[in-house]
Amino acid sequence: MAVDIQQVGAQLEATLLPSQQRQAEIYLKEQETKPGFSLALLQIVTTDSYPLATRQASALFFKNFIRRNWVDEDGNHMLPQAEVATIKNELIGLMVKVPPRIQTLLGEAISVIADSDFWQQWDTLVDDLVSRLTPDNPVVNNGVLQVAHSIFRRWEPLYRSDDLYTEINHVLSKFAVPFLQLWQNTDSVIAQSQNDAQMLKTHFATLDLVLKLMYDLSTHDMPPQFEEHLPAISSLLHKYLTYETPALAGDDDEPGLLEVVRADIFRVLVLYTKKYEEEFRPHLVQFIGSSWNMLTTIGPETKYDLVVSRALEFLTTVASIRQHAENFNSADVLGQVTEKVVIPNLSLRESDIELFEDEPIEFIRRDLEGSDEDTRRRAATGFLKKLMEQFEKPVTDVVMRYVDHFLAEYAKDRKSNWKAKDTAVHLFSSIAAKGTATAAKGVLSVNTNINVLDFFQNNIAGDLTNADAEPLLKVDAIKYLYIFRSLLSAEQWIGAFPLLVQHLNNSNYVVYTYAAIAVDRALYLTDEQRQPVIARESIVPLSKDLLQHLFKLITKDSKPEKVQENEFLMKCVMRVLVVIRDAVTPMLDMVLTQLVNITKVIRHNPSNPGFCYYHFESVGALIRFAGPSQPEKLESALFPTFMEVLQSDIEDFAPYIFQLFAALIAAQPAGALSQNFQNLVQPVLTPRMWESKGNVPALARLLCTLLPRGAEQIAAANQTEALLVIFQKLVSSKAYEGHAMDLLETIVSSFPATALENYWVPMITLMLTRLSNSKTENFEMRFVRFYHLVSASVDKGLGADFFISTADRVQENVFTPIYTSMIVPNTQKLSRPHDRKTAVISLTRTLADSQAFVDRYAKRGWTITCQALLQLLINPPIASSADDSIIEDRDVDELGFGAAFTQLNTCKQPPQDPWPEVQDVKAWVGTTLREADQRHSGRIGQFVNEKLDAQGQAALGQVMAG
């Protein structure tokens, strides 16, 4: 059935209306499977009769559609080839016609396509781009350059490889010369358009893209074409770095094209100074002088923030090269740098204070250490730190004079001159910290020419106890503790921590948020023995009041977007729950009610991934620590709420909820599944649930947790085959092969062998097909693990002979090459203790009881099995990049958001020992082999004498002797 383009357009318009959005998205998802759907979206994008907002919605949906449906994990196109070809042919032409906002969205789609197809499956693209460049049409040129930027910017984070360099050389051979010619033409047109503001803006937009592309094309090596014309390129860069015209200036708040172009130039200068300093050295001096002049004359308006931070980054790069840093090596120059460049850009401006008061969460995100935001203060601090690395004592002496000056100014009038103290504190912090601060411990190394703790006691601590101190000075004091937290001893933290907790009661948003940030990091802090610096016992008495107040701050505004605005508060909740562990039980009702209510609110409009993550981590911590004692209470409160979320089809939350369901089951490991979870089995086995990539890891974990207690019910309901269908789907994918094998191992461990009788041959066939057609190191290791699980499970009616006979039903004698070339060699690579233990039991039972190894493999199989067993018992594991290491049971720390699946650390389950009855492995091996020798009338001893050399006989004899 063909796509109804009018209806698609109408539904795209409906996605812009909150009341109709969900239904419209469901309709569009259903249309995705129809041939030509992507082309219908592009037709809407290019049709002027549709409103611009609808065209943008169509471009956005197209981008996301391409991301989901362009290629599978093996790089094969998922759309019909005719549709693929049409998209490639049409996109470039569209890019030169549509408005800039749509260009950006289509550019992102092109980038996705290029990831898989460029350049070998799209080798005409560069020629097509070059052919569309014009000498006099900036609109067309900008569309072409936007496409090029979308593709070439992918190179920067990639590792050097032959394939990458082949692609770059392919591009440069066709694109570099026309690109330089376009740049020259643009420069000429700008010179001729001095009095035409609109033309200047259009061509400066071209120049902006030209500079972005110069950066893209240079990220790995300087293009030969650029090196050949480096004097001319440097001249153009300097020309536009110092170019002035009122027509291109932005307003006070937003940068204009002139500021954007200057920022682009500084980005190029940083790259060329870092990577190509030798070639660029003859041209560098002019840029240093111009940067200095700009920084000493530019105003404090926020429109200049990006260009100032980039200029300071450039000077920081210059200062990192000793030869150039020597230009700063005098007290006079360092004084000028500090006074004219560092202090103006480090000091508070009115716009900063307005941001502090009007948009506090934005102020925090910009100010917080580790933020990606380009700020003047961070860039000035970075420049000063770099100078201090080169000339520690001179810089310290110069800066401390200014610190003392600003502190003296503050002392004259504490009410009016509080900004002077803010400047002093930030100056001191800039030269006090050495190296890079870590997320776990903050600053680890400090400037030995000054005393960090004395400065805190004498100048900062008072702001934590003075109720009348300016809010920003309180923030400075809290941030100082946050930055230098690892320098305080446990005794010093006993005095400092209650002060942080008190500031959670402060009425100022930034103050109490920074207090929450500092509390979180302080509670995470450990000593050299990895023990908490702040003892759990000292937190437990405070925890109820602390949690109640944090929840009060989070929920004081009931709107969904406001509740989830402040992820730092929710992270602090999570940290307190993780620290107090099972001491949460007495306050379970309060915490559980708050978390359930927050879930009900934020599900209506999930808008902050960070908040949602820490919220669900908090729920996970509650289940983990209170679940063993209160499983029914947790399930009765959480299960209905979570089901409401799933029924509302909130995609962002589904992976979290499936993990939390698994945690609820794991919290009560014995007994039958509750009725709630029995009813959940059927929906979880529905193939549609597994279509979302983000759901797969979480659903796999849920099934692996559910099966040991639900296998009997599943078998009775004839749902076993549905499980194997899911395994078949997962095992065909390299991305999900690990989850497939987790599921299969759980199935084999949970079901009696008879319940799987009809499925063994298909299961083995699927795995052998994967090994034959698309083997990966990870899948090979997982197959070895699986074999040993089956071989060791003699008590369940399995064992080596069972596996061999099943493999024979797939293909006669297929076991021999698999065992000798894959299983035996890779067994030594198993690194997890439980996996090595399983392999020891597997090999021992093979030696002791396998009839096939006597009848069919006696010549060599018994010998290599015995040797493999001895190596496992004697040698440490061989490192393997694919083998899963033991998951550390540690607390949550920093993470990145936006992935298809986000692991909830508090829901991690430690690996379970499948053989708890075997404690002393060597003793068990000896006993098992001695008993087998007696059972089989001395056969083991006979094989030892016939098959093993003297060293092997002695080693195995020692094991058997106990």
Protein Blocks (a to p, Z undefined) as FASTA:
>chain_A
ZZdfklmmmmmmmmmpmklmmmmmmmmmmmmmpghklmmmmmmmmmmkbcfklmmmmmmm
mmmmmmmmmpcfkopafbdfklmmmmmmmmmmmmmmmcfklmmmmmmmmmmmmmmmpmkl
mmmlmmmmmmmpcfklmklmmmmmmmmmmmmmmmmmpccdfklmmmmmmmmmmmmmmmmm
mmmmmmmmmmmmmmmmklmmmmmmmmmmmmmmmmmmmmmbccfklmmmmmmmmmmmmmmm
mgccfklpccfklccfklmmmmmmmmmmmmmmmmmmmmmmmmmmmmmmmmmmmmmmpcfb
fklmmmmmmmmmmmmmmmmpmklmmmmmcfklmmmmmmmmmmmmmpccfklmmmmmmmmm
lmmmmmpghiabdcfklmmmmmmmmmmmmmmmlmmmmmmmmmmmmmmmmmmommlmmmmm
mmmmmmmmmmmpgcjddfklopabdcfkbcfklmmmmmmmmmmmmmkbcfklmmmmmmmm
mmmmmmpcfklmmmmmmmmmmmmmpmbfklmmmmmmmmmmmmmpccfkopafbafklmmm
mmmmmmmmmmmmmmmpmbfklmmmmmmlmmmmmmmmmmnmmmmmmmmmmmmmmmmmmmmm
mmmoccbfklmmmmmmmmmmmmmmmmmmmmmmmmmmmmmmmmmmmmnopaklmmmmmmmm
mmmmmmmmgccddfklmmmmmmmmpmklmmpmklmmmmmmmmmmmmmmmmmmmmmnopmm
mmmmmmmmmmmpmklmmmmmmmmmmmmmmpcfklmmmmmmmmmmmmmmmmmmmccfklmm
mmmmmmmmmmmmmmnopajklmmmmmmmmoghklmmmmmmmmmmmmmmpmbfklmmmmmm
mmmmmmmmmmklmmmmmmmmmmmmmmmmmmmmmpccdddfkbccdddddddddddehiab
dcdfklpccdddfblmlmblmlmmmmmmmmmmmmnnomlmmmmmmmpcfklmmmmmmmmn
ZZ
